[in-house]
Amino acid sequence: VSSPPFTLVLSNPPYIPPSHMASLQAEVRDHEPTVALRGWDEDGVGAYRVLAQQLASDEMLLPGGRVVVEVG
């Protein structure tokens, strides 16, 4: 892992609201680690908020840098 600033940030944070965990397909719910699926807060997107705050305030990206994240 390098130190900032980066040319690319790639992230697949958890984003499933805790209230939706029970309704996931069994193939997902029963075989993926819960920590990889369940979001950090009630709406599931707390990790995205933290990432966005860090990218905005910490000079994490070089000019022209890219951020790629997985979303629902």
N, CA and C of each residue as an Amber inpcrd file, in Angstrom:
protein
   216
   0.8490000  -1.1760000   0.0000000   0.0000000   0.0000000   0.0000000
   0.8910000   1.2340000   0.0000000   0.5550000   2.1460000  -0.8500000
   1.2960000   3.4020000  -0.9430000   0.7130000   4.4450000  -0.0030000
   1.3500000   5.5790000   0.0330000   0.8520000   6.7190000   0.7940000
   0.1720000   7.6880000  -0.1500000  -0.7950000   8.4630000   0.3570000
  -1.4640000   9.4530000  -0.4850000  -0.4710000  10.4970000  -0.9570000
  -0.7540000  11.1970000  -2.0020000  -1.9840000  11.1090000  -2.8020000
  -1.9180000   9.9780000  -3.8280000  -3.0960000   9.5010000  -4.2120000
  -3.2230000   8.3730000  -5.1240000  -3.7520000   8.8100000  -6.4790000
  -3.4680000   8.0240000  -7.4940000  -4.0780000   8.2580000  -8.8080000
  -5.3800000   7.4870000  -8.9290000  -5.5450000   6.4320000  -8.1140000
  -6.7550000   5.6120000  -8.1670000  -7.0720000   5.0820000  -6.7800000
  -8.3480000   5.2030000  -6.3900000  -8.8550000   4.5780000  -5.1750000
  -9.9760000   3.6480000  -5.6170000  -9.8260000   2.3720000  -5.3110000
 -10.7980000   1.3470000  -5.6810000 -11.3270000   0.7390000  -4.3860000
 -12.6630000   0.7200000  -4.2390000 -13.2250000   0.2600000  -2.9770000
 -14.5280000  -0.4920000  -3.2010000 -14.7220000  -1.5320000  -2.4190000
 -15.9630000  -2.2950000  -2.4320000 -16.4410000  -2.4250000  -0.9880000
 -16.8330000  -1.2900000  -0.3840000 -17.2480000  -1.3440000   1.0160000
 -18.6260000  -2.0020000   1.1660000 -18.9320000  -2.4640000   2.3730000
 -20.2550000  -3.0390000   2.6100000 -21.3310000  -1.9700000   2.4720000
 -22.4880000  -2.3600000   1.9300000 -23.5350000  -1.3580000   1.7000000
 -24.9510000  -1.8700000   1.9070000 -25.1150000  -3.0510000   2.4410000
 -26.4620000  -3.5850000   2.6300000 -26.9720000  -3.1470000   4.0010000
 -28.1310000  -2.4950000   4.0370000 -28.6820000  -2.0860000   5.3310000
 -28.9010000  -3.3070000   6.2280000 -28.6070000  -3.1820000   7.5080000
 -28.7920000  -4.3090000   8.4170000 -30.1960000  -4.9180000   8.3430000
 -31.1900000  -4.0890000   8.1160000 -32.5700000  -4.5900000   8.0610000
 -32.8340000  -5.4560000   6.8340000 -31.9390000  -5.4450000   5.8510000
 -32.1130000  -6.2530000   4.6350000 -31.3010000  -7.5440000   4.6430000
 -30.4820000  -7.7440000   5.6580000 -29.6050000  -8.9080000   5.6810000
 -30.3670000 -10.2280000   5.6270000 -31.4520000 -10.3350000   6.3500000
 -32.2110000 -11.5920000   6.4050000 -32.8470000 -11.9450000   5.0680000
 -33.0980000 -10.9570000   4.2320000 -33.7830000 -11.2160000   2.9560000
 -32.8230000 -11.4500000   1.7850000 -31.5290000 -11.4680000   2.0450000
 -30.5610000 -11.7400000   0.9720000 -30.7150000 -13.1790000   0.4750000
 -30.3160000 -13.3980000  -0.7620000 -30.3010000 -14.7580000  -1.2920000
 -29.4010000 -15.6210000  -0.4090000 -29.8070000 -16.8510000  -0.2010000
 -29.0400000 -17.7510000   0.6590000 -27.5970000 -17.8960000   0.1760000
 -27.3800000 -17.8840000  -1.1280000 -26.0300000 -18.0200000  -1.6780000
 -25.1230000 -16.8890000  -1.2310000 -25.7030000 -15.7430000  -1.0130000
 -24.9410000 -14.5890000  -0.5530000 -24.8750000 -14.5860000   0.9650000
 -26.0280000 -14.6190000   1.5960000 -26.1280000 -14.5090000   3.0520000
 -25.3280000 -15.5950000   3.7710000 -25.3590000 -16.8160000   3.2550000
 -24.7590000 -17.9360000   3.9660000 -23.2840000 -18.1820000   3.6360000
 -22.7560000 -17.4870000   2.6290000 -21.3790000 -17.7760000   2.2170000
 -20.4450000 -16.5700000   2.2110000 -20.9750000 -15.3840000   2.2910000
 -20.1380000 -14.1850000   2.3480000 -20.0000000 -13.7450000   3.8030000
 -18.8380000 -13.2680000   4.2010000 -18.6980000 -12.7650000   5.5730000
 -19.6450000 -11.5870000   5.8160000 -20.3030000 -11.5970000   6.9480000
 -21.2400000 -10.5250000   7.2850000 -20.5660000  -9.1580000   7.2070000
 -19.3320000  -9.0740000   7.6570000 -18.6160000  -7.7930000   7.6530000
 -18.4270000  -7.2560000   6.2330000 -18.4370000  -8.1360000   5.2360000
 -18.2790000  -7.7090000   3.8420000 -19.5980000  -7.2470000   3.2380000
 -20.7080000  -7.5160000   3.9050000 -22.0260000  -7.2080000   3.3540000
 -22.7470000  -6.0900000   4.0950000 -22.8010000  -6.1860000   5.4140000
 -23.6380000  -5.2810000   6.2060000 -22.9960000  -3.9100000   6.3380000
 -23.7500000  -2.9070000   5.9280000 -23.2800000  -1.5300000   6.0260000
 -23.1170000  -1.0780000   7.4550000 -22.4350000   0.0250000   7.6330000
 -22.0490000   0.4920000   8.9570000 -23.1530000   1.1640000   9.7390000
 -24.2250000   1.5480000   9.0720000 -25.2870000   2.2600000   9.7700000
 -26.6290000   1.8250000   9.2150000 -27.6830000   2.4460000   9.6790000
 -29.0390000   2.0030000   9.3350000 -29.3150000   1.9690000   7.8400000
 -28.7990000   2.9370000   7.0790000 -29.0560000   2.9320000   5.6320000
 -27.9930000   2.1690000   4.8510000 -26.9530000   1.7090000   5.5340000
 -25.9600000   0.8550000   4.9100000 -24.8090000   1.5470000   4.2080000
 -24.8340000   2.8560000   4.1070000 -23.8100000   3.5320000   3.3110000
 -22.8250000   4.3770000   4.1400000 -22.6860000   4.0590000   5.3970000
 -21.7620000   4.7930000   6.2540000 -20.3270000   4.7430000   5.7630000
 -19.9060000   3.5990000   5.2330000 -18.5370000   3.4890000   4.7190000
 -18.3100000   4.4430000   3.5540000 -19.3310000   4.6480000   2.7410000
 -19.2230000   5.5880000   1.6210000 -19.0830000   7.0200000   2.1330000
 -19.8060000   7.3460000   3.1960000 -19.6980000   8.6910000   3.7630000
 -18.2840000   8.9450000   4.2840000 -17.7410000   7.9720000   4.9960000
 -16.3880000   8.1180000   5.5340000 -15.3800000   8.2560000   4.4030000
 -15.5000000   7.4110000   3.3940000 -14.5840000   7.4810000   2.2500000
 -14.6810000   8.8460000   1.5610000 -15.8890000   9.3180000   1.3450000
 -16.0700000  10.6160000   0.6840000 -15.4600000  11.7480000   1.5140000
 -15.6520000  11.7000000   2.8220000 -15.0700000  12.7290000   3.6900000
 -13.5480000  12.6940000   3.6400000 -12.9800000  11.5050000   3.6680000
 -11.5250000  11.3900000   3.6120000 -10.9890000  11.8830000   2.2750000
 -11.6470000  11.5110000   1.2010000 -11.1890000  11.9380000  -0.1230000
 -11.2860000  13.4520000  -0.2830000 -12.2950000  14.0470000   0.3150000
 -12.4940000  15.4930000   0.1880000 -11.5480000  16.2960000   1.0740000
 -11.1910000  15.7630000   2.2190000 -10.4550000  16.5870000   3.1760000
  -8.9700000  16.2640000   3.3000000  -8.5410000  15.1090000   2.8930000
  -7.1740000  14.6960000   3.1640000  -6.2460000  14.7570000   1.9590000
  -6.6710000  15.3860000   0.8890000  -5.8440000  15.4380000  -0.3170000
  -5.3740000  14.0470000  -0.7090000  -6.3350000  13.1370000  -0.7670000
  -6.0470000  11.7340000  -1.0550000  -5.7790000  11.4660000  -2.5320000
  -6.3480000  12.3050000  -3.4160000  -6.2180000  12.0630000  -4.8510000
  -5.3220000  13.0890000  -5.5110000  -4.5320000  12.6160000  -6.4480000
  -3.7780000  13.5240000  -7.3050000  -4.7360000  14.2090000  -8.2650000
  -4.3860000  15.3600000  -8.8070000  -5.2330000  15.9750000  -9.8270000
  -5.5060000  14.9730000 -10.9560000  -6.7560000  14.8400000 -11.3380000
  -7.1350000  13.8840000 -12.3610000  -7.3050000  12.4610000 -11.8550000
  -7.1200000  12.2670000 -10.5260000  -7.2640000  10.9440000  -9.9560000
  -8.7020000  10.4540000 -10.0240000  -8.8740000   9.1550000  -9.8790000
 -10.1900000   8.5150000 -10.0060000 -10.5530000   7.7530000  -8.7330000
 -11.8570000   7.6760000  -8.4920000 -12.4080000   6.8680000  -7.4140000
 -13.4120000   5.9190000  -8.0430000 -13.2640000   4.6270000  -7.7640000
 -14.1860000   3.6240000  -8.2780000 -14.7190000   2.8380000  -7.0860000
 -16.0540000   2.8120000  -6.9320000 -16.6730000   2.0590000  -5.8570000
 -17.8150000   1.2190000  -6.4030000 -18.0950000   0.1040000  -5.7440000
 -19.2470000  -0.7000000  -6.1080000 -20.4660000  -0.1610000  -5.3860000
 -21.5800000  -0.0720000  -6.0850000 -22.8430000   0.3200000  -5.4730000
 -23.9090000  -0.6770000  -5.8900000 -24.9240000  -0.8080000  -5.0000000
 -26.0210000  -1.7570000  -5.1640000 -26.3100000  -2.1090000  -6.5500000
